[in-house]
Amino acid sequence: MRTIPYLTFLLLLTLIVFRGSSTGLLAQAPSYSVNVTRTFQTIENFGASDCWSARFLGLWPDEKRNDIADLLFSLETDAIGKPKGIGLSLWRFNIGAGSAEQGNDSRITDIYRRTECFLKADGGMDWSKQTGQRWFLQAAKKRGVKQFLAFSNSPPVHLTANHLATNIGRPRDGSMNLPETNYDAWAEFLSDTIAGLALRDGIYFNYLSPFNEPEWNWDGSSQEGTPAKVNEIANMARCLDKQLSIKGLSTRILLTESGDCHFLYQSNTHLSGRDNQIASLFDPESEYYIGNLEHVPKTIAGHGYWTTSPIENMQNTRKELRAALDKYSLNFWQSELCIMDNDSEIGGGGQKDLGMKTALYVARIIHNDLSLGNATAWHWWLAMTPYNYKDGLIYATPEKNRLDGTFTDSKLLWTFGNFSRFIRPGATRVEINPEADTNNPHGLMLSAYIDETRKTVSVVVINYSETEQPIILKTNGFQATAFTPFITSEDPKHNLFPLPKVSPGKTITIPARSVITFVSE
């Protein structure tokens, strides 16, 4: 088969993707003016978690695990300027509760969802644990990640009420699987883990998240987990704040990681005591107020599950959440998401999708979280998954011993990279003055960000439609000689693929079913 020279390929690509000489096309193209003089939220990070496969993939052969780490963390580019990875700026590390040591007695049936624990039965710490996960911590740091978050799904099994990392066999009243007499012990364990990994591994955790989706009962066999009522969350936060101060740690406590953002601001008669988390924890008049604690930032975290479809629900939920947050001047982190069965538009969560269907669906959620919810951080759930499910950025097929295997990337990985690779910590979302809608869930969605440190402006354009869309990008309040576009689309080559530069004020044609990030010079 005859091949064409690379420069010729780029020229053809320019004519196909960025044609704009037609007068008719120019007349139809709406303009979008990026106005850097009006700013919104400052972005803190984009991240993903090591649950649960890093326990094993971190022990894979060097070449393979380094290739995976490059895809997740690298900020390097290859010879043609294509990013080697998506440059995550935060890495989530799961502090295990000890179900792995219990084996089948843990009542957790899936070995991948059992985790090791540093805490021993005698109260000492075993620093040989979580080796694979700790390899990925080092790999992230080596590739420039500067923010780390440690999170816990359950207290250690040696401390829980039923001596399990799940709530099996306990009352379904929402109470935490931890005797009140062990609150201080759990807080001490978490702070010891933070201090110990800083000392031994040189990894300092900026954030500590002690709870995960505390509204749910967690009395099944799927994974580690404990419920918690708002009063228990507040009491535990106070204990943890005290322990972090004693050890001289500046780590901030991230709450509440609600499994459904409605619990952050709404009442729920069926789960009373686990709802209205924003007002309960951050209203100074509340008996559970923790907004004055040294280690608690003016931030609340929630997961986007059950809020992404239909589209009206997705958008209204984010507007309502933003109003509740603004009442107490809080930032919002969308700190976990994958596809669940309620997302009928893409066939639910079952069966992995390596293509653009899921990637575009998630890009639309990210856009709305940033543009309507003013999220300052956005995290995907599993960075690496062994499952046939829409839950991973990278899909691994382990061998029987789980210490080797194969892996593949996904279009979701690269589409996430259209945000994470170019919108770096400290960048600020800015206004776009449009001649057409910037938030059409079935068509074009645009958002823009200025990075004063790097002296760049990035514009993320999502074309959800089945047809190409012409646009004109204009600038207001800054000068740009050109934009470099990076495209992710169904084309196998288009994984943050760099396209020829385009000039402000010229017509650009956005291909159907694609995401392009335009980075200014």
Salt bridges, closest charged atoms under 4 A:
ASP62 OD1 - ARG65 NH2 2.70
ASP70 OD1 - ARG143 NE 2.67
GLU76 OE1 - LYS84 NZ 3.23
GLU101 OE2 - LYS129 NZ 3.33
ASP110 OD2 - ARG113 NE 3.91
ASP192 OD1 - LYS247 NZ 3.30
ASP201 OD2 - ARG134 NE 2.81
GLU213 OE2 - HIS303 ND1 2.78
ASP219 OD2 - ARG172 NH1 2.24
GLU257 OE2 - ARG92 NH2 2.88
GLU257 OE1 - HIS303 NE2 2.63
ASP260 OD1 - HIS262 ND1 2.82
GLU294 OE1 - HIS295 NE2 3.86
ASP326 OD1 - ARG322 NE 2.99
GLU336 OE1 - HIS303 ND1 3.71
GLU345 OE1 - ARG364 NH2 2.69
ASP369 OD1 - ARG318 NE 2.60
ASP404 OD1 - LYS64 NZ 2.80
GLU431 OE2 - ARG38 NH1 2.77
ASP451 OD2 - ARG454 NH1 2.84
GLU466 OE2 - ARG513 NE 3.96
GLU468 OE2 - ARG19 NH2 2.41
GLU521 OE2 - LYS501 NZ 3.41
